[in-house]
Amino acid sequence: MNRIRTFHDPETGKTWGTRIDGLNVILASGGLGKTKEVVKPQADEPAMRRILEKEEGVRLRKGMVLADPHAMAGSPCMLRHLGRVYTGALAIAEFDGGLLVNQFEDAGQGDALWRIARDGSAERLTFVGANTLAWKLIPVPTLNKVLFLADHQIRAWDPATNGVVELTRRNGMPVSFLDSQGTLAAWHEEPELVVRDLATEKDQFRLKVEPVLYSGHSPQLTGALSADGSMLAHCAQAGRILVHDVASGTIRFTISGGFEMVSKLVFTPDNRQLIVKELYGRWGLKAYDLATGEPATGWPDLNDLGDSEFAVDNARDRLAFFIHDRAHVYEWSTMRKHSELRIDQVVKSAALAWTHDGLLAVRTDLGCVGIYRVE
């Protein structure tokens, strides 16, 4: 184990850092040229990781920030703490040169949107709404809008006016999804699937669907737009995914399999495969060939991933998924493992997003926002 990290206090300029020397954890603090070191011997590497996680977490929660744009592969380029309460909603997306994330506010009993810059500085942008959580964020740069899934309603935020508008009514059934490609957006507006061109404000596709209850208790419905916006895939029942042509409304592909409740669908960048995340059943992550409807060849056994998140890097042929305290990165076309990153300040849940330059952004259930260098 070999690493050195330096944190700083944006208000006072004081620094604090950690480094490893054999089985010793060395904590260094100071400012204005004065540095004090404390050596804490540890029994083994797991013990070192525990004390580093604890000590660094304390400093992050006190407002210190890690900013290391030249970090080595596998290390964070930025870490900062944001917020105290974990509500279950974790949303993150690249935005305006930094990151856009949600943060719960006690006063309004709802989420606010924050921008986190790459140097760790933070700016509160807008309040989502009372008694409302933001579950997914999708910036649409060409229209200067940010779409977000507000519980089971679609809303949009305009950074220029700071206004939030409702694009749909709130669904009565607790089921919804949101996806966007270009100026097209797709969602569930009970009782229909909708694909809307946000530039013209005209619907391109509508289809009535009836979500099936999984084991009699949880309604199932999720969907995804293809990279070029020509197809909409949706799953409303266990073991069956339909892929529609947006322009004609016809079914182009049908996928049948042993998957049960599906929580997320994503088309691969070439529109040849559909990645499927199973919520129950085997809790698996798999891909299906659209032309044949069969499981993609060469896909490894990725079952028992729990309620983990995944993200596809379209520009670099990569897929990352989170499980336990690590992000695993694969080349999606071959599904050969590329790398593995240990994620800081997390219990069991994290949201992932790729940046335009191939870094992995992470929002954890302990309130930490990070950017990691993968290669």
Long-range contacts (C-beta under 8 A, 24 or more apart in sequence): 1-45, 1-48, 1-49, 3-75, 5-56, 5-66, 5-68, 6-66, 6-68, 7-56, 7-59, 7-60, 7-64, 7-65, 7-66, 7-79, 8-64, 8-65, 8-67, 9-62, 9-63, 9-64, 9-65, 10-63, 10-65, 10-120, 10-121, 11-63, 16-59, 16-64, 18-52, 18-55, 18-56, 20-48, 23-48, 25-51, 25-52, 25-55, 27-55, 53-344, 53-345, 56-344, 56-345, 57-81, 57-345, 57-366, 60-345, 60-368, 61-367, 65-119, 65-120, 65-121, 66-120, 67-118, 67-119, 67-120, 69-118, 71-372, 71-373, 72-373, 73-339, 73-373, 73-374, 73-375, 74-339, 74-340, 74-341, 74-342, 74-372, 74-373, 74-374, 75-372, 75-373, 76-344, 76-370, 76-371, 76-372, 76-373, 77-118, 77-359, 77-371, 77-372, 77-373, 78-116, 78-118, 78-119, 78-120, 78-369, 78-370, 78-371, 79-120, 79-344, 79-345, 79-368, 79-369, 79-370, 80-116, 80-120, 80-122, 80-368, 80-369, 80-370, 81-345, 81-367, 81-368, 81-369, 82-114, 82-116, 82-122, 82-367, 82-368, 82-369, 83-367, 84-367, 86-349, 86-365, 86-366, 86-367, 87-111, 87-133, 88-133, 88-349, 89-133, 89-134, 89-135, 90-309, 90-349, 90-350, 90-351, 90-363, 90-364, 90-365, 91-134, 91-135, 91-136, 91-137, 91-148, 91-351, 91-363, 92-137, 92-351, 92-352, 92-353, 92-361, 92-362, 92-363, 92-369, 93-137, 93-138, 93-139, 93-146, 93-353, 94-139, 94-353, 94-354, 94-355, 94-356, 94-361, 95-137, 95-139, 95-146, 96-159, 99-353, 99-361, 99-369, 99-371, 100-125, 100-137, 100-139, 100-146, 101-137, 101-363, 101-369, 102-128, 102-133, 102-134, 102-137, 104-133, 113-137, 113-146, 113-148, 113-157, 116-369, 118-371, 125-157, 125-159, 125-162, 126-157, 126-162, 126-164, 127-164, 128-155, 128-164, 129-155, 129-164, 136-178, 138-178, 138-179, 138-180, 138-185, 140-180, 140-183, 140-185, 140-198, 142-182, 142-183, 142-199, 143-183, 143-198, 143-199, 145-198, 147-178, 147-180, 147-185, 148-178, 149-176, 149-177, 149-178, 149-187, 151-176, 152-176, 154-178, 154-185, 154-187, 154-189, 167-196, 168-194, 173-211, 173-219, 174-219, 175-211, 175-219, 175-220, 175-221, 176-221, 177-221, 177-222, 177-223, 177-224, 179-223, 179-224, 179-225, 180-225, 181-225, 181-226, 181-227, 181-228, 181-229, 182-229, 184-225, 184-229, 184-246, 185-225, 186-223, 186-224, 186-225, 186-232, 187-223, 188-221, 188-223, 193-223, 193-232, 193-234, 195-225, 195-229, 195-232, 195-246, 204-246, 204-247, 205-232, 205-244, 205-246, 205-247, 205-249, 207-244, 207-249, 209-234, 209-236, 210-236, 211-236, 211-237, 212-236, 212-237, 212-238, 214-238, 214-260, 214-261, 214-280, 215-280, 218-261, 220-261, 220-262, 222-262, 222-263, 222-264, 222-265, 223-265, 224-264, 224-265, 224-266, 224-267, 224-274, 225-267, 226-267, 226-271, 227-267, 227-268, 227-269, 227-270, 227-271, 227-314, 228-271, 230-271, 231-267, 231-271, 233-265, 233-267, 233-274, 234-265, 235-262, 235-265, 235-276, 238-281, 241-265, 241-274, 241-276, 241-288, 243-274, 243-290, 252-290, 253-290, 253-291, 253-293, 254-293, 255-288, 255-290, 255-293, 256-293, 257-286, 257-288, 257-295, 258-282, 259-284, 259-286, 263-307, 264-310, 266-310, 266-312, 268-312, 268-332, 268-333, 269-312, 269-314, 269-317, 275-310, 275-312, 275-319, 275-332, 277-305, 277-308, 277-310, 279-307, 283-307, 283-308, 285-310, 285-321, 287-332, 287-335, 296-335, 298-334, 298-335, 299-335, 300-330, 300-335, 306-348, 307-349, 309-349, 309-350, 309-351, 309-352, 310-352, 311-352, 311-353, 311-354, 311-360, 312-354, 313-354, 313-358, 315-356, 315-358, 316-354, 316-358, 318-354, 318-358, 318-374, 320-352, 320-354, 320-360, 320-374, 321-352, 322-349, 322-350, 322-352, 322-362, 324-348, 327-352, 327-360, 327-362, 327-372, 329-360, 329-374, 338-374, 338-375, 339-374, 339-375, 341-372, 341-374, 343-370, 343-372, 344-368, 344-370, 345-370
